[in-house]
């Protein structure tokens, strides 16, 4: 999957510009070089989130990914030990 050229913080700032009522979706889209469809996709994903919440979400996702790899590694070790102990010598 291709990575975005905008960070979550930048996306939230763009959403806040429109929510404040100062500019329209078309103006913000033109200014930042995104399509209105992209704006609404960002709004669906990040609407109502503050920047600090987005940072915390990113940290939690990284921690979750790390923990999943730890669990997978431990599961493989457990299976190897069970297989080794289950053999008749």
N, C-alpha and C positions, 0 to 999 in steps of 0.2 A: 504494500500500500504506500502510495506517495505521501510524503510528509508535507504539511502545510507550510507556507512561507510566513504565516502569522502565528504568534504564540497565543495561548489561551488568554493571557492578559490583554494583548492587543485586540483580540476579538471582543472581549468584554467592553473595552473602551469604545469600540465602534458601536456596539449595541447601546451603550449608555448615551452616545451622542443622539441617537434617534429617540430614545426613551425620554430624554430631557425636553424634547419638542423643539429644539433649536433648528434641526435640519430634517430633511426627509430621507427616506430610504434611497431614492434615486441619487440625491446629492452625495450622500455618504458612499454609495456604491461607486460613483464616478470618482470621488476624491481618493478612495483607497484602491481603486482598480479591481473591484470585485463585482460579481453580478448580483442583482437583487435576490436571485435564487440562493446564492451563497449566504447572503445576509440572513434570510429566513431559516436556512439550515443551521447557521450559528445560533440563531435565536431559539430554535427548538432544542438545541443541545446545551446552550449556556445561558438561556434566558433566566433572569432572576438570581444569578450567581454573582457574588462579589469577587473581586480579584483575590482576596485572601482565601476565600473558599475554594477557588480554582487551584491555587497553589497547594492547599491542603489535600485536595482531591488527587492531584498529580503525585504528591508524596505517598498517599495511601495506595495508589495504583502501583507505584514502584515497590513499595513494601510487600504488597500482595503478590507481585510477580516473583520477588525474591523468596518469599515463604513457599510459594508453589514449587519452585525449583528445589528447595530444601526438602519438602515432603516427597517429591518424586525421587530424590537421591536416597532418602531414608527407606522408602518403599523398595527400591531396587536392592539395597543392602539387606533388608529383611528377607526378601525372597531368596537371595543368594545364600544367606545363612540357613534358612529353612531347607533349601535344597541340599546344602552340604551336610547338615545334621541328619537329614532324612535317609541318607544312603546307608546301606549295610556294608560295613568294612569287613 
